[in-house]
C-alpha cells in the first residue's frame, strides 16, 4: 500500500526534488530532534528559556540556536514578560505557523508511543469528551483517507 503520485511527480524518474519538496523544506526548519523537543515544550506551556532548557535537557547553546532558527522561520515568536523586580525578558510562543505543526507533533508522539514503547504511556484524548485523539489524513469533505487513496500531485511554481 503506497501513496499515489500524479503529474510531474509521477514522471520525474530518479531526479531529486530538493527544495521543491515541501517535506525537505519543513525538515530544514524542524528536522532536528532538539527543534521538535522545544516545540513540544512550548506546546506544553513552557516558554521561558530556562524552562525550555531544563525540560528538554539540551544545552543552552543548542537551545539558543534552535530557538533563533524557529523564530526566523516564523514558527515561534518572542513575547516580552517581566517579573516583579526583574528586567524584561522574552518568552517563546507559537505563531499561526507553529500551531499548524501541532498535528505533526501529535502524530510523532502517537507513533513513538505505539511503535517505540517505553516505561509509561502518553495518552492523547479530547478534553471535552475524554475520547482518544487520532491524527489521521482527512479530506476537506470529512472522509478519513487511507494511505493508498492519498494522491500527491506536483506542479511547477
SULMO-V463201 format. One record per pair of residues at least 24 apart in sequence whose ideal C-beta (glycine too) atoms are under 6 Angstrom apart, sorted by the first residue. I is the first residue (numbers start at 1). J is the second residue. Records with the same first field share a line. If there is no record, write none. Layout:
I->J ; J
//
This chain:
1->147 ; 148
3->150 ; 152
4->151
5->152
6->151 ; 153
7->153 ; 154
8->154
9->152 ; 154
29->73
34->58 ; 62 ; 66
35->66
38->66
39->105
42->92 ; 94
47->91 ; 92 ; 93
48->91
103->135
106->135
107->135
110->135
//
